[in-house]
Amino acid sequence: MDQCRVLFLPERVESTVSAGTTLLEAASAVHVPIDAPCGDRGVCGKCRVQHSALDTQHSAILESPTLAERSSLSAEELAEGWRLACQARVCGDVVVQVPERALQSAVVPLSEVRPRPNVRKLHLRIPGPTLEDPASDLTRLRRALAERGLEPVVDLPVPRELPGVLQAASGSVTAVLVGDHLATVEAGDTTARLHGLAVDLGTTSVVAILVDLVGGGVLGIESRLNGQANHGADVVSRITHASSPDGLRELQSEAARTINACLEALLEKSGVDRREIYEAVVVGNTCMNHLLLGIDPASLGRAPYQPAVTDPVDCRASDLGLEINPNGGVYTLPNVAGFVGSDTVAVILATGMHRSDQVRLAIDLGTNGEMVLGNRDRLLACSTAAGPAFEGARISCGMRATQGAIERVWIDRGEVKLQVIGGGGALGLCGSGLLDAVAQMAGAGLLNGSGRLLAPDSPRLTLTPGLARRLVDGEGGRSFLLARRGRRPVLLTQRDIRELQLAKGAIRAGISILLKEYGIGEEDIAEILLAGAFGSFISPASARAIGLIPPLPLDRITAVGNAAGQGALMALLSTELRQEAVRIARSVGYIELSASPDFSAQFMEAMGLG
């Protein structure tokens, strides 16, 4: 068969591809995001999908499993139709079930903002032309605006649509101004309908917040897996793909498409018309910022890692393919440096660190870890590639925080207790569960200070029979049994523990260097702010126990949710806060950790547990 049909569920999107195409390539062709942290190398085992025949006429619908698939999937799972999307190649018509991702995003209201948005509406009455004054439609509109003290730049859509609007509304119109531009003119009085979109464009997930710009209320929040995930989990893989033929255009389109998917869900739930959304404010790391704007990020991948642009960018929605009002605007907050982007600026704005008398430490945890230390007098920032362990990638039984993921672990009097998202059986382990498990195991004496799992017969161990039975040896070395996953166990392996140590070592080393550069000790930090989806759901006690964060009292450790999204919302609602964000970006001192002579030593020291 030369051409094969691939139907992706639950989206019910169909792709027609040549025989021999991988399922990941077929998904990318129709913009179905599949979580593929390693790109298409078949080494992470995270792009699992389940297949069946599209009809009863075909049985051999996929080529035989590859060696990588046989290494990642059991014989039972293969028999149940599970395959790796980056490895499985089609040879017939096939239905593919893509596991849904329950991307969580807590937007915590950190401060009240009085709405003074960049978008305004003015209700005007435009007198008709007369023989004595046969002025053009646009001239009469300008006169009405001048009476209000306004002389905006008139964008081309206005003269195109103005005659029809004036005729339909008998001269009663509403002028929509985005900044100093007259973007559009609407029939009648529509001043009560004014909306905007705040977007946190993350490497892994995208969060969109629909806002009423009149009253300042949040009308809805939606999140989606970033469609760029088909090309790898981190910014390095995205930069590499951007250098391939047509790669930059592809990544730009996927970023816009993901935002539009969030927008579509928000519109359906709220009843808002997309033409009533006149501006979007977007934050993200520097690489995501470049990719959304269609700017080549190649310079971010090589020393000295300088960005093409750090200034805020103001453009039209139609330039980027965002499906709000086509004459509306898109504003991206400024970046700080190559690895500290506008999302960090938004975190500072939302938490008010730049106004604080006390020194505070903000940590935005994810595939990249951004850290900011300081107060109103001085702010220092750095970024480190923590790796995808916090997102559940590169963990043997890791998964994102979705149904079936272990999110909490306790060892209580020799018994292991689990909290599973959705309340059912455990299918895997997400980042917060990983952190808890390692902290609890260290507390129970199952790990030594270097993070090594001790043998059941170690003289240092005094275990209950239940805990002793959970220490098992297998092909991957010693592991700790957390739960059974159908016919397969949910294990925490020695390699998994090392992956967490690498991630936490990079974060803690960055914190140590910030403190040294600032000239203070850990005890001088008034408060630690944990931001981001992962930072909001981890246990501060577990983070402190393994040494991910300095050992402050728990009442001085605060989860602030998606502070980047909150900062984007604040900049959307207030032009004053938007300018404040620009001043923040210009004032933050940046430390390039790869150039720090202390980083390697600090990293090795921070690898231990405790």
HUPEDA-V962346 format. One record per pair of residues at least 6 apart in sequence whose C-alpha atoms are under 6 Angstrom apart, sorted by the first residue. I is the first residue (numbers start at 1). J is the second residue. Records with the same first field share a line. If there is no record, write none. Layout:
BEGIN
I->J + J
END
This chain:
BEGIN
2->18 + 19
3->17 + 18 + 19
4->16 + 17 + 18 + 92 + 93
5->15 + 16 + 93
6->14 + 15 + 93 + 94 + 95
7->13 + 14 + 95
8->96 + 97
9->97
19->90 + 91
20->89 + 90
21->89 + 90
22->86 + 88 + 89
23->85
24->85 + 86
33->227
34->230
35->47 + 229
36->47 + 229 + 230 + 232
37->232 + 233
38->44 + 232
39->231 + 232
40->86
42->68
44->394
45->72
47->84 + 85
48->83 + 84
49->82 + 83 + 97 + 98
50->81 + 82 + 96 + 97
51->81 + 95 + 96
52->94 + 95
53->94 + 95
54->93 + 94 + 95
61->90 + 91 + 92
62->89 + 90 + 91
63->89
101->402
102->402
105->533
106->561 + 562
107->561 + 562
108->561
115->216 + 573 + 574
116->573 + 574
117->573 + 574 + 575
118->178 + 179 + 575
119->177 + 178
120->176 + 177
121->175 + 176 + 191
122->174 + 175
123->173 + 174 + 189
124->173 + 174
125->171 + 172
126->171
152->180 + 181 + 182
153->181 + 182
154->181 + 182
155->183
158->184
165->187
169->187 + 188
172->188
173->186 + 187 + 188
174->185 + 186 + 189
175->185
176->182 + 183 + 184 + 185
177->183
183->327
194->213 + 276
195->211 + 212 + 213 + 276 + 277
196->211 + 277 + 278 + 279 + 280
197->209 + 210 + 280
198->208 + 209 + 280 + 281 + 568 + 569
199->207 + 208 + 282
200->206 + 207 + 282 + 283 + 284 + 565
201->284
202->284
204->226
205->224 + 225 + 226
206->223 + 224 + 226
207->222 + 223
208->221 + 222
209->220 + 221
210->218 + 219 + 220
211->217 + 218 + 219
222->262
227->254 + 258
228->254
241->247
242->248
252->291 + 292 + 294
255->292
256->322
274->324
275->324 + 325
277->324 + 325
278->325 + 328
279->328 + 329 + 330
280->330
281->330 + 331 + 332 + 568 + 572
282->332
283->332 + 333 + 342 + 343
284->342 + 343
285->341 + 342 + 343
286->338 + 341
299->305 + 306
300->306 + 307 + 338
305->338
306->338
307->338
310->334 + 335
311->334
312->332 + 333 + 334
313->331 + 332
314->330 + 331
315->329 + 330
316->328 + 329 + 330
317->326 + 328 + 329 + 330
318->326
333->342
334->342
335->341 + 342
336->585
339->383
343->564
346->564 + 567
347->563 + 564 + 567
349->567
350->563 + 566 + 567
353->375
354->375 + 376
355->376
356->375 + 376
357->375
358->375
359->374 + 375 + 525 + 526
360->373 + 374 + 525 + 526 + 527 + 528
361->372 + 373 + 528
362->371 + 372 + 528 + 529
363->370 + 371 + 530 + 531
364->370 + 531 + 532
365->532 + 535
367->386 + 387 + 388
368->384 + 385 + 386
369->383 + 384 + 386
370->382 + 383
371->381 + 382
372->380 + 381
373->379 + 380
379->588
380->588 + 589 + 590
381->590
382->590 + 591
386->503 + 506
387->503
390->431
391->400 + 431
392->398 + 399 + 400 + 430 + 431
395->496
397->428 + 429 + 490
398->428 + 429 + 430
399->428 + 429 + 430
400->430
401->430
403->421 + 422
404->420 + 421 + 426 + 427
405->420 + 421 + 426 + 427 + 428 + 429 + 430
406->419 + 420 + 429 + 433
407->419 + 420 + 430 + 432 + 433
408->418 + 419 + 433
409->417 + 418 + 433 + 436 + 437
410->416 + 417
414->464
427->485
428->490
432->538
436->542
439->542 + 545 + 546
446->453 + 454
447->453 + 454
449->608 + 609
450->608
456->468
470->480 + 481
471->479 + 480
472->478 + 479
479->492 + 493
480->491 + 492
481->491
482->490 + 491
483->489 + 490
484->490
501->607
504->548
505->603 + 606 + 607
506->603
508->548
509->602 + 603
527->556 + 557
528->557
529->558 + 559
530->559 + 560
531->560 + 561 + 562 + 563
532->561 + 562
536->559 + 561
544->551
545->610
546->609 + 610
547->610
571->577 + 578
END
